[in-house]
Amino acid sequence: MINVILADDHQIIRQAIGELLESSGRYRVVANVENGEDLLKVLEKKSCDVLVIDIAMPKIDGIKVVKHLREHSILIPVLALSANDDAKSIKAILQAGANGFVPKTSSLQELDFAINAIMRGNAYISPSVTDRMMHPESVTSKTNSAISVLTSRELEIMRLLAEGKPNREIGGILHISTRTVDTHRSNILKKLGFKTNADLVRLAISEGLISV
């Protein structure tokens, strides 16, 4: 059983994430708090295997909490959560010492994968935000391009398709079913007026989504 402490200023979010994790039968939420100050107090009395914390919290935010933990050599794996996928905030908490980041919209499968990854000593950043973090300057430049009609998820799938990855592998990377990948691919082709992956590859290269 993996012991988890949750920290988020919205009770409904803490409850939803806690129920989601405990429903798997592999996790036990040993404490949940609404701000960073309470979290630090709880950690003086309780131990856990992993912390799942919001970035934006009252009193002491997630970034300051993680900095405090690392400065005091407290090496509990930390998975950061946020409803806001702003690249600056994500980078800040990772630089402070968090081990991973997932958006609050993540599925149980992605949460489980992320927690297990950071507990093994690896870093984990949700594929839904990696491209934005690596190329923040591209966000505004793409707003008037052909691919501006695509959602962030469709852009990620388009990039992976253009890299030649099969649908099954893409599903594994994004923690979605192969059928869902097929549906996204069809929607992408329809929105762009394309018929084949070759068309996607040409556009992906011209838009800088992939390099050759």
C-alpha positions as CSV (number, residue, x, y, z in Angstrom):
1,M,0.0,0.0,0.0
2,I,1.3,3.4,-1.0
3,N,0.7,6.1,1.6
4,V,-0.1,9.5,0.1
5,I,-0.6,13.0,1.5
6,L,-2.7,15.4,-0.6
7,A,-2.4,19.2,-0.5
8,D,-4.9,21.4,-2.4
9,D,-6.9,24.4,-1.4
10,H,-10.1,23.0,-2.9
11,Q,-11.7,20.3,-0.8
12,I,-13.6,18.8,-3.7
13,I,-10.4,18.4,-5.6
14,R,-8.7,16.7,-2.6
15,Q,-11.7,14.4,-2.2
16,A,-11.9,13.5,-5.9
17,I,-8.2,12.7,-6.2
18,G,-8.2,10.8,-2.9
19,E,-11.2,8.7,-4.0
20,L,-9.7,8.2,-7.4
21,L,-6.4,6.8,-5.9
22,E,-8.0,4.7,-3.2
23,S,-10.4,3.1,-5.7
24,S,-7.4,1.4,-7.2
25,G,-6.8,-0.5,-4.0
26,R,-3.1,0.5,-4.1
27,Y,-3.2,3.8,-2.3
28,R,-4.1,5.1,1.2
29,V,-4.5,8.8,1.8
30,V,-3.1,9.3,5.3
31,A,-3.7,13.1,5.3
32,N,-5.1,15.9,3.2
33,V,-4.6,19.6,3.8
34,E,-5.7,22.9,2.2
35,N,-2.5,24.9,2.3
36,G,1.3,24.7,2.4
37,E,1.6,25.8,6.0
38,D,-0.7,23.0,7.2
39,L,1.2,20.5,5.0
40,L,4.5,21.3,6.6
41,K,2.9,20.9,10.1
42,V,1.5,17.5,9.1
43,L,4.8,16.3,7.8
44,E,6.3,16.9,11.2
45,K,4.0,14.2,12.6
46,K,3.2,11.9,9.7
47,S,5.3,10.1,7.1
48,C,4.2,9.1,3.6
49,D,5.6,7.5,0.5
50,V,4.6,10.4,-1.9
51,L,3.2,13.9,-1.7
52,V,0.7,15.1,-4.3
53,I,0.4,18.9,-4.0
54,D,-1.1,21.8,-5.8
55,I,1.2,24.5,-7.1
56,A,-1.0,27.4,-6.1
57,M,-2.0,27.2,-2.4
58,P,-2.7,29.8,0.2
59,K,-0.2,30.8,3.0
60,I,2.7,28.8,1.5
61,D,2.5,27.8,-2.1
62,G,3.6,24.5,-3.6
63,I,6.9,25.9,-4.9
64,K,7.9,27.3,-1.5
65,V,6.9,24.0,0.2
66,V,9.1,21.9,-2.1
67,K,12.0,24.4,-1.7
68,H,11.6,24.0,2.1
69,L,11.6,20.3,2.0
70,R,14.7,20.0,-0.2
71,E,16.6,22.6,1.8
72,H,15.9,20.4,4.9
73,S,17.0,17.2,3.0
74,I,13.4,15.8,3.1
75,L,13.5,13.7,-0.1
76,I,9.9,12.5,-0.2
77,P,8.9,12.2,-3.9
78,V,6.6,15.1,-4.9
79,L,4.1,15.1,-7.7
80,A,2.8,18.6,-8.5
81,L,-0.7,19.2,-9.7
82,S,-2.3,22.3,-11.2
83,A,-5.4,23.3,-13.1
84,N,-3.2,25.8,-14.8
85,D,-0.6,24.4,-17.2
86,D,1.5,27.6,-17.4
87,A,5.0,26.6,-18.3
88,K,6.6,29.1,-16.0
89,S,4.9,27.7,-12.9
90,I,5.6,24.1,-13.9
91,K,9.3,24.8,-14.5
92,A,9.5,26.7,-11.1
93,I,8.2,23.8,-9.0
94,L,10.4,21.3,-10.9
95,Q,13.4,23.5,-10.4
96,A,12.5,23.7,-6.7
97,G,12.8,19.9,-6.5
98,A,9.4,18.4,-7.4
99,N,9.8,15.1,-9.2
100,G,6.9,15.4,-11.6
101,F,3.9,17.3,-12.9
102,V,0.4,16.3,-14.1
103,P,-2.7,18.4,-14.8
104,K,-5.7,18.0,-12.5
105,T,-7.6,16.6,-15.5
106,S,-5.3,13.5,-15.5
107,S,-6.8,10.1,-15.5
108,L,-6.2,7.5,-12.8
109,Q,-3.9,5.7,-15.2
110,E,-1.7,8.7,-15.7
111,L,-1.7,9.6,-11.9
112,D,-0.7,6.0,-11.1
113,F,2.0,6.0,-13.8
114,A,3.4,9.3,-12.6
115,I,3.5,8.3,-9.0
116,N,5.2,5.0,-9.7
117,A,7.7,6.8,-12.0
118,I,8.8,9.3,-9.4
119,M,8.9,6.7,-6.6
120,R,11.4,4.7,-8.8
121,G,13.5,7.9,-8.9
122,N,12.5,9.0,-12.3
123,A,11.0,12.3,-13.4
124,Y,7.6,12.5,-14.9
125,I,6.0,15.4,-16.9
126,S,2.6,14.9,-18.5
127,P,2.9,14.6,-22.3
128,S,0.0,17.2,-22.5
129,V,2.4,20.0,-21.4
130,T,5.9,18.9,-22.5
131,D,5.7,20.5,-25.9
132,R,4.5,23.8,-24.4
133,M,7.4,23.7,-21.9
134,M,10.0,22.9,-24.5
135,H,8.9,25.5,-27.0
136,P,7.0,28.2,-25.1
137,E,7.8,30.7,-27.8
138,S,5.9,28.7,-30.4
139,V,2.5,29.1,-28.6
140,T,1.8,32.6,-29.9
141,S,3.4,32.0,-33.3
142,K,1.1,29.1,-34.0
143,T,-2.2,30.9,-33.3
144,N,-2.5,32.1,-36.9
145,S,-1.2,28.9,-38.5
146,A,-3.0,26.0,-40.1
147,I,-2.7,24.0,-36.9
148,S,-4.4,26.7,-34.7
149,V,-7.7,24.7,-35.2
150,L,-6.3,21.8,-33.3
151,T,-6.6,21.3,-29.5
152,S,-3.4,20.8,-27.4
153,R,-4.1,17.1,-27.3
154,E,-4.6,16.9,-31.0
155,L,-1.3,18.8,-31.5
156,E,0.5,16.3,-29.3
157,I,-1.0,13.3,-31.2
158,M,-0.3,15.0,-34.6
159,R,3.4,15.4,-33.6
160,L,3.7,11.7,-32.5
161,L,2.0,10.6,-35.7
162,A,4.3,12.7,-37.7
163,E,7.3,11.1,-35.9
164,G,6.1,7.8,-37.3
165,K,4.8,6.3,-34.0
166,P,2.0,3.7,-34.4
167,N,-1.4,4.4,-32.8
168,R,-0.8,1.7,-30.1
169,E,2.5,3.3,-29.0
170,I,0.9,6.7,-28.9
171,G,-1.9,5.4,-26.7
172,G,0.7,4.0,-24.3
173,I,2.6,7.3,-24.2
174,L,-0.5,9.4,-23.6
175,H,-2.3,6.7,-21.4
176,I,-5.3,6.5,-23.7
177,S,-6.8,3.7,-25.7
178,T,-5.8,2.9,-29.3
179,R,-9.4,3.6,-30.3
180,T,-9.2,7.1,-28.8
181,V,-6.0,7.7,-30.8
182,D,-7.8,6.6,-33.9
183,T,-10.7,9.0,-33.1
184,H,-8.3,11.9,-32.6
185,R,-6.4,11.1,-35.8
186,S,-9.7,11.1,-37.8
187,N,-10.6,14.5,-36.2
188,I,-7.2,15.9,-37.0
189,L,-7.3,14.9,-40.6
190,K,-10.9,16.2,-40.9
191,K,-10.1,19.6,-39.4
192,L,-7.0,20.0,-41.6
193,G,-8.7,18.7,-44.7
194,F,-6.0,15.9,-45.1
195,K,-6.4,12.3,-46.0
196,T,-3.1,10.6,-45.0
197,N,-0.3,10.7,-42.4
198,A,2.1,11.9,-45.1
199,D,0.1,15.2,-45.2
200,L,0.5,15.5,-41.5
201,V,4.2,14.9,-41.7
202,R,4.7,17.7,-44.3
203,L,2.6,20.1,-42.2
204,A,4.4,19.1,-39.0
205,I,7.8,19.8,-40.6
206,S,6.7,23.2,-42.0
207,E,5.2,24.2,-38.6
208,G,8.3,23.1,-36.7
209,L,6.6,20.4,-34.7
210,I,9.2,17.9,-35.8
211,S,12.7,18.2,-37.3
212,V,14.2,16.4,-40.2
